[in-house]
Amino acid sequence: MGNDTLNERIRDFLTAFNPPPGKRLWYGGASLFGSLRGVSAAQAAWKASGQAHCVWELLLHCAYSRYNVRRLFEGGVEYGGFPRPGGYWARLPASPDTASWKADIALLKQEHERLAAAVQLFDPFRLDELATQEHTYMDLLWGIVMHDLYHVGEMQVLKKLYLLETRQ
């Protein structure tokens, strides 16, 4: 495979992961950041009855996933650098207020940008190498895009349920 083809694979991932402003995603729905636009701290912390997670927990989960994949792209540096306790399912702050909500959105943006930067610096000839015992670096890249789509769908449903339940 030529270097141009390999770099196209990275470019294609980056376009799906971080679509340029105004670009509609292929499925017509919101991006991860688009799904968070206009969500208040109260709405983000709200849990629908019988649901395991709220929008805020999903945001932290997506931030941690970016951290985890970036860690592998940067050479598998040790765990422990994620600023929120709880790993994949980090706990909400003790007082889930607007300032904490904005700080966690900023954390997601920071981890998003750090992963995109790590991928841009990554040797494209290594994309098909195993990053873990089971998955290549390319698997991880498309996995994070699919992971986002899944959780964006959950967020969109939770936002609608919140509006239905709080109108009463």
N, C-alpha and C positions, 0 to 999 in steps of 0.2 A: 504494500500500500504506500503510495507516495505521501510526502510530507504535506502537500496541499490537501489531500483527502483527509488526513489525520487532523489537520487544523480545522477543516470544515466540520468535523465531528465535535470539536470543542466549541466552535462558533455556533453550531446548531443547538447544542446544549445551552449555551449562554443566552441565546435568543428565547428559548423556552423557559429558562429559569428566571430570566430578568428581561421580560419583553420591553422594548422601547416604548416610551410614552405614546399613547394613542393607538398602539398596535393591538388589535383584537386577537385574543388567543383563539386557537383553532376550534375549541369547543364552545366558544361564544360566552363563556362565563367569566366571573371575576378572577383576577389573579389573587395570590395570597394577600398582597398589600391592598389591593382593591377591596377585598372582602372585609378588611379592617377599617376602611375609611368610614368615619362618622359613628363608629361604635363607642359608646361611653364606657367608663369603668364599671358602672352598675350593670349595664347590659353584658359586658364581657365576663363579669364574675357570676352572672345568673346561670343556674343549672335548671334545665327542664326536668320535670319529674321523671324519674327512672333513667335519666341519662348519666353516663359515667363522667363526662367532662364538660366543661364550659368553654366558651371562646377563648378566654384568657389562658386556660390550661393548654388548649390546642396551640395557641401562639407560642407559649414557652416550649412545648414539645417540638414545634417546627424549628425554633431557634436552637434547641439542643441537637436536633438531627443535623443541622448545618454545621454546628460545632464538631460533632462526631465525624462527619464525612471530611470536613476540612482537616481535622487532626490526621486522618489517614493520608490525605493528599500532601500534607507537610511532612510526611515521613513517619507517621505513627507516634507522634509525641505522646507522652503519658497523659492519662486522664487527670482531671482535677482543675482544669483551667476555666471551666464554665462557672460563671459568677452566681448562679442560683442553685441552692441545694435541691436534691431530689432526682437528678439525672434526667432520664427521658420524660418523666412526669414530674417536673419541678413543682414545688408547692407555691400557691399564691402567697403574696405578702400578707402579713398579719392584718394590716389595714388596707384592703384593696381600694385605694382612692385614685383620683385622676392623675396625680403625680406619679404614682407607682405604675399605673397603666401606661402612661406616656414613656416612662423609663423602660418598661418591658417591650414596648413597640420599638424603641431605640435599640434595645439589645437585639431584637430580631433583625433589624436593619443592619446593625454592625456585623452580626454573624453571617448574614446574607452577603454583604459586601466582602467580608473576609474569605468566604468560600469562593466567590466569583474570582477574586484576586488569586487565590491559590490555584484554581483551575487554569487561569490564564498563564501562570508560570510553570505549569506542569508539562513535562516532556510528553508530547502527543504519541511518541513511539511506545510509551508505557501504558497506554489506555487499556490494552487487552491483557495486561499482567494481573495476577491476583492481588487484590488489596487486602482481602481477608481469606480465610480458608476456602470460602465458597464463591466469592464475588470479585469480579474485575473492577478496575477503576471506572470503566464505562458503565457497568451495572449500577454502581453507586450513583453516578451522575443522573442516569435516567430514573433510578429508584427515587431520588429526592424529588424529581419533578412529579412523578406519579404519587408520591407520598403527599405532596402539596395539594394535588388535585383532590385526593380523597378527603383531606382535612378541610379544604376550602368548601367542599360540599357539605360537610358537617357544620361548619361555621354558618353557611348560608341558611341551613335549616334551623339552627339554633336562633339566629337573628329573627327569622319569621315567627318561630314559636314564642320568643320573647315578646314580640309586638302583639301577638294574639292573646297571650296570657296577661300582659300588663294593661291591656285596654279595658279589662273588666272592672 
